[in-house]
């Protein structure tokens, strides 16, 4: 360069703005990983119970025994117990999709329920042989959704279950 020529430098804001991005991303990723680890270890705030479906689902009292068996089976990830909560000829309707018989319900549960988190919020309707629950179901790896689970029970088994999204 000649004596009168000037070297062009990038604007100060560009130089400052681009330099710390990589360390900032690393910091954000590290904080996120630490938070996820703390939550998975049950280290929430002092007033927060650990986020376990089995605890909150089992804390609800008054569930009919076959409904309790279903809720506990989801919490325990026990496919055999879940299928066993249903009568051999039971019907399950999951948001319009119909599954007839215990074997079809078992296949549905294996593909869509086991591994998820079920939290029973309240018993919305309770009459002999019938309960409708407000629940939150979170399939594995998702944030979940609110739903109504309506169970019809005969003897010691669920004969019909209708699962719909809550309004």
LINDARA-V713353 format. One record per helix or strand. SS is the DSSP state (@ for helix, = for strand). FROM is the first residue (numbers start at 1). LEN is the number of residues. If there is no record, write none. Layout:
# LINDARA-V713353
SS_FROM_LEN ; SS_FROM_LEN
This chain:
# LINDARA-V713353
@_12_8 ; @_21_20 ; @_53_7 ; @_65_12 ; @_79_6 ; =_86_9 ; =_97_4 ; @_102_11 ; =_117_11 ; =_130_9 ; =_145_10 ; =_157_9
